[in-house]
Amino acid sequence: MKFMGIRVLFPGAKTTKRNPAHKVYPYLLRGLAVTQVKQVWCTDITYIPMKKGFLYLVAVMDWHSRKVLSWRKYRTV
């Protein structure tokens, strides 16, 4: 990473303070046994800062098989 000039970016401390005015939604998958494919899907969005704008990587994955079902990359200027 040092050779390529890659460095880790992470938020500072205490960035997840909850606002008491916001509603807290229940976790609907608690206690659910994921036993088959196509039962639960998830998404992930990752952004990579570039010299001009950002590169966004969006993926849809299956929890049981852990396969990436679809992905796209988007670039902003």
C-alpha distances in whole Angstrom, upper triangle without the diagonal:
4,5,5,6,5,7,9,13,16,19,21,24,27,26,28,32,34,37,40,42,40,41,39,39,39,37,39,37,38,40,39,39,37,38,38,36,37,38,35,32,29,27,24,22,19,18,15,16,16,18,21,22,20,19,21,20,23,24,28,27,30,30,32,31,27,27,26,29,28,25,25,22,24,23,25,25
4,5,5,6,7,11,14,17,20,22,24,28,27,30,33,36,38,42,43,41,43,41,41,42,40,42,40,41,43,42,42,40,42,42,40,40,41,38,36,33,30,27,25,22,20,17,17,17,18,22,23,21,21,23,23,27,28,31,31,34,34,36,34,31,31,29,33,31,28,28,25,26,25,26,26
4,6,8,10,14,17,20,24,25,28,31,31,33,36,39,41,45,46,44,46,44,44,45,42,44,42,43,45,45,44,42,43,43,41,41,43,40,37,34,32,28,27,23,22,18,18,18,18,22,23,22,22,24,24,28,29,32,32,35,35,37,35,32,32,30,33,32,29,28,26,27,25,27,27
4,6,9,12,15,19,22,24,27,30,29,31,35,37,40,43,44,42,43,42,42,43,40,42,40,41,43,43,42,40,42,41,39,39,40,37,34,32,29,26,24,20,19,15,15,14,15,19,20,19,18,21,21,24,26,29,29,33,33,35,33,30,29,27,30,29,26,25,22,23,21,23,23
4,6,10,13,16,19,21,24,28,27,29,32,35,37,41,42,40,42,40,41,41,39,41,40,41,43,43,42,40,42,42,40,40,41,38,35,32,29,25,23,19,18,14,13,13,13,17,18,17,17,20,21,24,26,29,30,33,34,36,34,31,31,29,31,30,26,25,22,23,21,22,22
4,7,10,13,17,19,22,25,24,26,29,32,34,38,39,37,38,37,37,38,35,38,36,37,39,39,39,37,39,38,36,36,37,34,31,28,25,22,20,16,14,11,11,12,13,16,17,15,15,17,18,21,23,26,27,30,30,32,31,27,27,25,28,27,23,23,20,20,19,20,21
4,7,10,13,15,18,21,20,23,26,29,31,35,36,34,36,34,35,36,34,36,35,35,38,38,38,36,38,38,36,36,37,33,31,27,25,21,19,16,14,11,11,13,14,17,17,16,16,18,18,21,23,26,27,30,30,32,31,28,28,26,29,28,24,24,21,21,20,21,21
4,7,10,12,15,18,17,19,23,25,28,31,33,31,32,31,31,32,30,33,31,32,34,34,35,33,36,36,34,34,34,31,28,25,22,19,17,14,13,11,11,14,16,18,18,15,16,17,17,20,21,24,25,28,27,30,29,25,26,24,27,26,23,23,20,21,20,21,22
4,7,10,13,16,14,16,20,22,25,28,30,28,29,28,29,30,28,31,30,31,34,34,34,33,36,36,34,33,34,30,27,24,21,17,15,12,11,10,10,13,15,17,16,14,15,15,16,19,21,24,24,27,27,30,30,26,27,25,27,26,23,22,20,20,19,19,20
4,7,9,12,11,13,16,19,21,25,26,25,26,25,26,27,26,28,28,28,31,32,32,31,34,35,33,33,32,29,26,23,20,17,15,13,12,12,12,16,18,20,18,16,17,16,17,19,21,23,24,27,26,29,29,26,27,25,28,26,24,23,21,21,21,21,22
4,7,9,7,10,13,16,18,22,23,22,24,23,24,26,25,28,28,28,31,32,33,32,35,36,35,34,33,29,27,23,21,18,16,14,14,14,14,18,20,21,19,17,18,18,19,20,22,25,25,28,27,30,31,27,29,27,29,28,25,25,23,23,22,21,23
4,7,7,10,12,16,18,21,23,22,24,24,25,27,26,30,30,29,33,34,35,34,38,39,38,37,36,32,30,26,25,21,20,18,17,18,17,21,22,23,22,20,22,22,23,24,26,28,29,31,30,33,34,31,32,30,33,32,29,29,27,26,26,25,26
4,6,8,10,14,16,19,22,21,23,22,24,26,25,28,29,28,31,33,34,34,37,39,38,37,36,32,31,27,26,23,22,20,20,21,21,24,26,27,25,24,25,24,25,26,28,29,30,32,30,33,34,31,33,32,34,33,31,31,29,29,29,28,29
4,6,6,10,13,15,18,17,20,19,21,23,23,26,27,26,29,31,33,33,36,38,37,36,35,31,30,26,25,23,22,21,21,22,22,26,28,29,26,25,26,25,26,26,28,29,29,31,30,33,34,31,33,32,34,33,31,31,30,30,30,29,30
4,6,9,11,15,17,16,18,17,19,21,21,25,25,25,28,30,32,31,35,36,35,34,33,29,27,24,22,20,19,18,18,20,20,23,25,26,23,22,23,22,23,23,25,26,27,29,28,31,33,29,31,29,31,30,28,28,27,26,26,25,27
4,6,9,12,14,13,15,14,16,18,18,21,22,21,25,26,29,29,32,33,33,31,30,26,25,22,21,19,18,18,19,21,22,26,28,28,25,23,24,22,23,23,24,25,25,27,25,29,31,28,30,28,30,29,28,28,27,27,27,26,29
4,7,9,12,11,14,13,16,18,19,22,24,23,26,28,30,31,35,36,35,34,32,29,28,24,24,22,22,22,22,24,25,29,31,31,28,26,27,26,26,26,27,28,29,30,28,32,34,31,33,32,33,33,31,31,30,30,30,29,31
4,6,9,8,10,9,13,15,16,20,22,21,24,26,29,29,33,35,34,33,31,27,26,24,23,22,22,23,23,26,27,30,33,32,29,27,29,26,27,26,27,27,28,29,28,31,33,31,33,32,33,32,31,31,31,30,31,30,32
4,5,6,9,10,13,16,18,21,24,23,27,28,31,32,36,37,36,34,32,29,28,25,25,24,23,24,25,28,28,32,34,33,30,28,30,28,29,28,29,29,30,32,30,33,36,33,35,34,35,34,33,33,32,31,32,30,32
4,6,8,9,13,15,18,21,24,23,26,28,31,32,36,37,37,35,33,30,30,27,27,26,26,28,29,31,32,35,38,37,34,32,33,31,32,30,31,31,32,33,31,35,37,35,37,36,37,36,35,35,35,34,35,34,36
4,7,9,13,16,19,21,24,24,28,29,33,33,37,38,38,35,33,30,30,27,27,27,26,28,29,32,32,36,38,37,33,32,33,31,32,30,31,31,32,33,32,35,38,36,38,36,36,36,35,35,35,34,35,33,35
4,6,10,13,16,18,21,21,25,26,29,30,33,34,34,32,30,26,26,24,23,23,23,25,26,29,30,33,35,34,31,29,30,28,28,27,28,27,29,30,29,32,34,32,34,32,33,32,31,31,32,31,32,30,33
4,6,10,13,15,18,18,22,23,27,27,31,32,32,29,27,24,24,22,22,23,23,25,27,30,31,35,37,36,33,31,31,28,29,27,27,26,27,28,27,30,32,31,32,31,31,31,31,31,32,31,33,32,35
4,7,9,12,15,15,18,20,23,24,28,29,29,27,24,22,22,20,20,21,22,24,26,29,31,34,37,36,33,30,31,28,28,25,26,25,25,25,24,27,30,28,30,29,29,30,29,30,31,31,33,32,35
4,7,9,12,12,16,17,20,21,25,26,26,24,21,18,19,17,18,19,21,23,26,29,31,34,37,37,33,30,30,27,26,24,24,22,22,23,21,24,27,25,27,27,27,27,27,28,30,30,32,32,35
4,6,9,9,12,13,17,18,22,23,24,22,19,17,18,17,18,20,22,24,27,31,33,36,39,39,35,32,32,28,27,25,24,22,22,21,19,22,25,24,26,26,26,27,28,29,31,31,34,34,37
4,6,6,10,11,14,15,18,20,20,19,16,13,15,14,16,17,20,22,25,29,31,35,38,37,34,31,30,26,25,22,21,19,19,18,16,18,21,20,23,23,23,24,25,27,29,30,32,33,36
4,6,9,8,12,13,16,17,18,17,13,11,13,13,16,18,21,24,27,30,33,36,40,39,35,32,31,27,26,23,21,19,18,17,15,17,20,20,22,22,22,23,25,27,29,30,33,34,37
4,6,5,8,9,13,14,15,14,11,9,11,12,15,17,20,23,26,30,33,36,39,39,35,32,31,27,25,22,20,17,16,14,12,13,17,17,19,20,20,22,23,26,28,30,33,34,37
4,6,9,11,14,16,18,17,14,12,15,15,18,19,22,25,28,31,34,37,41,41,38,34,33,29,27,25,23,20,19,17,14,15,19,19,22,23,23,25,26,29,31,32,35,36,40
4,6,9,12,15,17,18,14,13,16,17,20,22,25,28,31,34,37,40,44,44,41,37,36,32,30,27,25,22,20,18,15,15,19,19,22,24,24,27,28,31,33,35,38,39,43
4,6,9,12,14,14,10,10,13,15,18,21,24,27,30,33,36,39,43,43,40,36,34,31,28,25,23,20,17,15,12,12,16,17,19,21,21,24,26,29,31,33,36,38,42
4,6,9,12,13,10,10,13,15,19,21,25,27,31,34,37,40,44,44,41,37,35,31,28,26,23,20,17,14,11,10,13,15,18,20,21,24,26,29,32,34,37,39,42
4,6,8,9,7,7,10,12,16,19,22,25,29,31,35,37,41,41,38,34,32,29,26,23,20,17,14,10,8,6,10,11,14,17,17,20,22,26,28,31,34,36,40
4,7,10,8,9,13,15,19,21,25,27,31,34,37,40,44,44,41,37,34,31,28,25,21,18,15,11,10,7,10,12,15,17,18,21,24,27,30,33,36,39,42
4,7,6,9,11,14,18,21,24,27,30,33,37,39,42,42,39,36,33,30,26,23,20,16,13,10,9,6,8,11,13,15,15,18,22,25,28,31,35,37,41
4,5,8,9,12,15,18,22,24,28,30,34,36,40,39,36,33,30,27,23,20,17,13,11,7,8,5,6,9,10,12,11,15,18,22,25,28,31,34,38
4,6,7,10,13,17,20,23,26,29,33,35,38,38,35,31,28,25,22,19,15,11,10,6,8,8,9,11,10,12,10,13,16,20,23,26,29,32,35
4,7,10,14,17,21,24,27,30,34,36,40,39,36,32,30,26,23,20,17,13,11,8,8,8,10,12,13,14,13,16,19,22,25,28,31,33,37
4,7,10,14,17,20,24,27,30,33,36,36,33,29,27,23,20,17,14,11,9,6,6,7,10,10,12,13,12,14,17,20,23,25,28,30,34
4,7,10,14,17,20,23,27,29,33,32,29,26,23,20,17,13,10,7,6,5,6,9,10,9,10,10,9,11,13,16,19,21,25,27,30
4,7,10,13,17,20,23,26,30,29,26,22,20,17,14,11,8,6,5,6,7,11,12,10,11,10,10,11,12,15,17,19,22,24,28
4,7,10,14,17,20,22,26,26,22,19,17,13,10,7,6,4,6,9,10,14,14,12,12,9,10,10,9,11,13,15,18,20,24
4,7,10,13,17,19,23,23,19,16,14,10,8,6,5,7,8,11,12,16,16,13,13,10,12,11,9,11,12,13,16,18,21
4,7,10,13,16,20,19,16,12,10,7,6,5,7,9,11,15,16,19,19,16,16,13,14,12,10,10,10,11,13,14,18
4,7,10,13,17,17,14,10,8,6,5,7,9,12,14,17,18,21,21,17,17,14,16,14,11,11,10,10,12,13,16
4,7,9,13,13,10,6,6,4,6,9,12,15,17,21,22,25,25,21,20,17,19,17,13,12,9,9,9,10,13
4,6,10,11,9,6,5,6,8,11,14,18,20,23,24,27,26,23,22,19,21,19,15,14,10,10,9,11,12
4,7,8,6,5,6,9,11,15,18,21,23,27,28,31,30,27,26,23,25,22,18,16,13,12,10,10,11
4,5,6,5,7,10,13,16,19,23,25,29,30,33,32,29,28,24,26,23,19,17,13,12,9,9,9
4,6,8,10,14,17,20,23,27,29,33,34,37,36,32,31,28,30,27,23,20,16,15,11,11,9
4,7,9,13,16,19,23,26,29,33,34,37,36,33,31,28,29,26,22,19,15,13,9,8,6
4,7,10,13,16,20,23,26,30,31,35,34,30,29,26,27,23,20,17,13,10,7,5,4
4,6,10,13,16,20,22,26,27,31,30,26,25,22,23,20,16,14,10,8,6,5,7
4,7,10,13,17,19,23,25,28,27,23,22,19,20,17,13,10,7,6,5,7,9
4,6,10,13,16,20,22,25,24,21,19,16,17,14,10,8,5,5,6,8,12
4,7,10,13,17,18,21,20,17,16,12,13,11,7,6,5,7,9,12,15
4,7,10,14,16,19,18,15,14,10,11,8,5,5,6,8,11,14,17
4,6,10,12,15,14,12,10,7,8,6,4,7,9,12,15,17,21
4,7,10,13,12,10,9,6,6,5,6,9,12,15,18,21,24
4,6,9,9,6,6,4,5,7,9,12,15,18,21,24,27
4,6,6,5,6,7,7,10,12,16,19,22,25,27,31
4,6,5,8,9,10,13,15,19,21,24,27,29,33
4,6,8,11,12,15,18,21,24,27,30,33,36
4,5,9,10,14,16,20,22,26,29,32,35
4,7,9,12,14,17,20,23,26,29,32
4,6,9,11,15,17,21,24,27,30
4,6,7,11,14,17,20,23,27
4,7,11,14,17,21,24,27
4,7,11,14,17,20,24
4,7,10,14,17,20
4,7,10,13,17
4,7,10,13
4,7,10
4,7
4
